[in-house]
Amino acid sequence: MDLRDRLQTLLGSAYSIQEELGGGGMSRVFVAEERALGRRVVVKVLPPELSGGVNIDRFRREIRLAAQLQHPHIVPVLTAGELDGIPYYTMPLEQGRSLRGRLTETGALDVVGAMAILGDVAKALAYAHGQGVVHRDIKPDNVLVCGDAAVVTDFGIAKALSDATQPPAGATLTQVGMTMGTPAYMAPEQAAADPAMDHRADIYAFGCLAYELLAGRPPFTHASPRRLLAAQMSEAPVPLRTLRVDTPPPLAALVMRCLQKEPDDRPQTAGELVRSLDGLATGEHTSGTPAVEGRQRLARTLLFYGLAFIPVAIVAKALIILGLPGWVLPAMLAATALTLPFVARRR
């Protein structure tokens, strides 16, 4: 009996398996109808070759945590179980298409479209990280574009698999990495299997995603997984604006910050990514740090006051030449000083 028939037997009359979709590196994907509700869902089954060392109870605990995520830009986990020791989980069938398919068809996106997608992904990450869930496999294949919005799928699955899997004796880093993420998007600390890895690995992967949306390719394109992992840990990516000259400098700088090798050198939270992208969309280019933003506000205020007093000085000189009463000039200066703070505050 093949995997599809075994899965149908396990699910019984609750679901009707309809077809198999092209799966990713970590799952085989089936479309099924949930008969009680009349809706179509996706059933993802871990391939047997990756499931031998999975602790089912631990996998369930991690999936249960991921299932708590309820956000407009996250595809939720509906149910989870196991088929003869092989984990599976179900998710809603979204009507959009994968970002991978869009990139394959059109290549790099326009800047505005790329920023819109990145903003949605950043919001999903900010929410999930706030709930203690790290994705560990952010890539175009796990982002679906539905109309004008993007949603992230498979949240927490890579972490559930890596935390529930005991690598076989003699396994190489590349083999272990298959259960942890995708080499072209893995942070250096993730590639090195650093036990101290945290949510900032997602920020690095976000940088890889952003780079690909704008440049048409990820930061590193080596053919073998081993060379990709080595590049993530030691090579500097080509500056984004070298490949895409029309990328706004603040956006390019943000992407390259996400790709820093040391987690401390990247943006520290996905919330910072959201604020930076919002600022870029509205033309308010800030670094996202309060100290720098404060200095920028001070510079704008000083410039405003300096420019405002230029016409006052011109009028004052004219008054002196015309020989008007001496009380006129002090009165003008006092009125200007009282009025400008309110004008500046409205800016």
C-alpha positions in Angstrom: 0.0 0.0 0.0 1.5 3.4 -1.0 1.6 6.4 1.3 -1.5 8.0 -0.2 -3.6 4.9 0.5 -2.1 4.5 4.0 -2.9 8.1 4.7 -6.5 7.7 3.5 -7.0 4.6 5.7 -5.7 6.5 8.7 -7.9 9.6 8.1 -10.9 7.4 7.5 -14.2 9.0 6.5 -13.3 12.4 8.0 -11.2 13.4 5.0 -11.2 12.4 1.3 -7.7 12.5 -0.3 -8.1 14.2 -3.7 -4.6 14.7 -5.1 -0.9 15.0 -4.3 0.8 18.3 -4.9 4.5 18.8 -5.4 6.0 18.6 -1.9 9.0 20.5 -0.4 12.1 19.1 1.0 10.5 18.2 4.3 7.1 16.9 3.3 4.8 15.2 0.8 1.7 17.3 0.3 -1.8 16.1 -0.4 -5.1 18.0 -0.9 -8.1 16.6 0.9 -11.7 17.5 1.5 -12.8 17.8 5.2 -16.2 16.2 4.7 -17.9 17.6 7.9 -17.2 21.2 6.9 -17.0 20.8 3.2 -13.7 22.6 3.0 -10.4 21.6 1.3 -7.3 21.3 3.4 -3.6 20.5 2.9 -2.3 17.3 4.5 1.5 17.3 4.9 3.3 14.1 5.7 7.0 13.9 6.6 8.8 11.5 4.2 9.7 8.2 5.8 13.4 8.8 5.2 13.3 11.9 7.4 11.0 10.5 10.1 13.0 7.6 11.5 14.5 9.5 14.4 11.5 11.7 15.2 10.1 11.7 18.8 6.4 11.8 18.1 5.4 13.2 21.5 7.9 16.0 21.3 6.9 16.8 17.7 3.2 17.0 18.9 4.2 19.4 21.7 6.0 21.7 19.2 3.2 21.6 16.7 0.7 22.4 19.5 2.6 25.6 20.2 2.6 26.5 16.5 -1.1 25.8 16.3 -1.8 28.7 18.7 -0.7 31.2 16.2 -3.7 33.2 14.9 -2.6 36.1 12.6 -3.8 37.4 9.2 -0.4 36.7 7.6 0.1 33.2 9.1 -1.4 30.0 7.7 -2.5 28.1 10.8 -2.0 24.5 11.7 -5.4 22.8 12.0 -4.6 19.2 13.2 -1.6 17.0 13.7 -1.1 13.2 14.2 1.1 10.3 13.1 0.8 7.6 10.5 2.6 4.4 11.6 5.2 6.6 13.4 5.3 9.2 10.5 4.2 12.7 11.6 1.6 14.6 9.6 -0.3 17.9 10.0 -3.1 19.7 8.2 -3.5 23.3 7.2 -6.1 25.3 5.3 -5.7 25.2 1.5 -5.0 28.8 0.5 -6.1 30.0 -2.9 -2.9 32.0 -3.6 0.2 30.9 -5.3 3.7 30.4 -3.8 6.1 33.2 -4.0 8.6 30.7 -5.5 6.2 30.2 -8.4 5.9 33.9 -8.9 9.7 34.4 -8.9 10.2 31.5 -11.3 7.7 33.1 -13.7 8.6 36.8 -13.5 12.1 37.0 -11.9 12.8 39.9 -9.5 9.8 41.9 -8.3 9.3 45.6 -8.6 10.4 47.5 -5.5 6.9 48.5 -4.4 5.6 44.9 -4.8 8.6 43.5 -3.0 8.2 45.9 -0.1 4.5 45.0 0.3 5.3 41.3 0.5 8.2 41.9 2.9 6.0 44.0 5.1 3.5 41.2 5.5 6.2 38.6 6.2 7.8 40.9 8.8 4.5 41.3 10.6 4.0 37.5 10.7 7.5 37.1 12.1 6.9 39.9 14.7 3.7 38.2 15.9 5.1 34.7 16.0 8.3 35.7 17.8 6.2 37.5 20.3 4.5 34.2 21.0 7.8 32.4 21.3 7.6 30.6 17.9 10.6 30.7 15.5 10.0 29.7 11.9 13.6 28.5 10.9 12.7 28.0 7.3 11.7 31.4 5.8 12.0 31.1 2.0 9.9 31.9 -1.1 8.4 28.4 -1.0 6.9 29.1 2.4 5.3 32.4 1.4 2.0 32.4 -0.4 0.7 35.5 -2.3 -3.1 35.7 -2.0 -4.4 38.8 -3.8 -2.6 41.8 -2.5 -1.5 40.1 0.7 1.2 37.5 1.6 0.9 34.8 4.2 3.6 32.6 5.7 3.1 28.8 6.0 4.7 26.0 7.9 5.4 28.1 11.0 7.3 26.2 13.6 7.5 23.0 11.5 11.2 23.1 11.0 11.8 23.8 14.7 9.4 21.0 15.6 11.3 18.5 13.4 14.8 19.6 14.6 13.8 19.6 18.2 12.1 16.2 18.0 14.8 14.5 15.8 17.8 12.7 17.0 20.4 12.8 14.2 21.6 9.3 13.2 25.1 8.3 14.1 27.7 9.6 11.6 25.3 12.2 10.1 26.9 15.1 8.4 26.0 18.7 9.0 24.2 18.9 5.6 22.1 15.8 6.4 21.1 17.2 9.8 20.5 20.6 8.2 17.8 19.1 6.0 15.5 18.8 9.0 16.3 22.3 10.2 15.9 24.6 7.2 17.0 25.2 3.6 20.8 25.9 3.1 20.3 28.9 0.7 18.4 30.7 3.5 20.0 29.5 6.7 21.7 31.8 9.1 25.4 31.1 10.0 24.4 30.0 13.5 21.8 27.7 12.1 24.2 26.2 9.6 26.6 25.6 12.4 23.9 24.0 14.6 24.5 26.5 17.3 22.3 25.6 20.3 22.1 29.3 21.2 20.3 30.1 18.0 17.2 32.3 18.5 14.7 34.3 16.5 17.4 36.3 14.8 18.0 33.4 12.5 14.6 34.2 11.0 15.8 37.8 10.5 18.8 36.5 8.5 16.5 34.3 6.4 14.2 37.3 5.9 17.3 39.2 4.5 17.9 36.3 2.1 14.3 36.4 1.0 14.3 40.2 0.5 17.6 40.0 -1.4 16.1 37.4 -3.8 12.9 39.4 -4.3 14.9 42.4 -5.4 18.0 40.8 -7.1 16.3 37.8 -8.6 18.5 35.3 -6.8 19.4 34.6 -3.2 22.7 35.9 -1.8 24.6 32.7 -2.4 24.0 30.3 -5.3 26.5 27.5 -4.9 25.3 24.2 -6.4 26.0 22.0 -3.4 24.4 22.3 0.1 27.8 22.0 1.7 29.2 24.9 -0.2 26.0 26.9 0.5 26.4 26.3 4.2 30.1 27.3 4.1 29.2 30.5 2.3 26.5 31.4 4.8 29.1 31.2 7.5 32.1 32.9 5.9 31.4 34.7 2.6 30.1 38.3 2.2 27.2 38.6 -0.3 27.5 41.0 -3.2 26.0 44.3 -2.2 22.4 44.4 -3.2 22.6 47.7 -5.2 25.3 46.1 -7.3 22.7 43.7 -8.7 19.7 46.0 -8.5 20.7 49.6 -8.9 17.2 51.1 -8.5 16.8 49.7 -4.9 16.4 52.6 -2.6 19.6 53.0 -0.5 17.7 52.7 2.9 16.0 49.5 1.8 19.3 48.0 0.5 21.0 49.0 3.8 18.2 47.2 5.7 18.5 44.0 3.7 22.3 44.0 4.1 22.0 44.5 7.8 19.8 41.5 8.0 22.5 39.5 6.3 25.2 40.2 8.9 27.0 37.1 10.1 26.8 38.0 13.7 23.2 38.1 15.1 24.1 41.1 17.3 24.8 43.1 14.1 21.4 42.5 12.5 18.1 44.2 13.4 17.2 42.7 16.7 13.5 42.1 16.3 11.1 41.6 13.5 9.2 44.6 14.9 12.1 46.7 13.9 11.8 45.4 10.4 8.1 46.4 10.3 8.9 49.9 11.5 11.7 50.3 9.0 9.6 49.1 6.1 6.7 51.3 7.2 9.1 54.3 7.3 10.4 53.5 3.8 6.8 53.3 2.5 6.0 56.7 3.9 9.3 58.3 3.1 10.5 58.5 6.7 13.8 56.8 6.5 15.0 56.0 10.0 17.3 53.4 11.4 14.6 52.1 13.8 16.6 53.1 16.9 15.3 55.8 19.3 18.7 57.5 19.7 19.2 58.0 15.9 15.5 59.0 15.4 15.9 61.6 18.2 19.0 63.1 16.5 17.1 63.2 13.2 14.2 65.0 14.8 16.6 67.5 16.4 18.3 68.2 13.1 15.0 68.8 11.4 13.8 71.1 14.1 17.1 73.2 14.1 16.9 73.5 10.3 13.2 74.5 10.5 14.0 77.3 13.0 17.0 78.5 11.1 15.0 78.8 7.8 12.1 80.4 9.6 14.2 83.3 11.0 15.7 84.2 7.6 12.7 86.3 6.5 12.5 87.9 10.0 16.1 89.1 9.6 15.4 90.5 6.1 12.3 92.4 7.4 14.3 93.6 10.4 17.0 95.1 8.1 14.3 96.8 6.1 12.7 98.3 9.2 16.1 99.8 10.3 16.6 101.3 6.8 13.1 102.8 6.8 13.6 104.2 10.3 10.4 102.8 11.9 9.9 102.9 15.7 12.3 100.8 17.8 9.5 98.8 19.4 8.4 97.1 16.1 11.5 94.8 15.8 11.3 93.3 19.3 7.6 92.8 18.9 8.2 90.8 15.6 10.8 88.7 17.2 8.7 87.9 20.2 5.7 86.9 18.0 7.9 84.7 15.9 9.4 82.9 19.0 5.9 82.3 20.4 4.5 81.0 17.2 7.2 78.7 15.8 7.0 76.0 18.5 3.3 75.4 17.6 4.0 75.4 13.9 7.0 73.0 14.4 4.9 70.7 16.6 2.3 70.3 13.8 5.0 69.1 11.3 
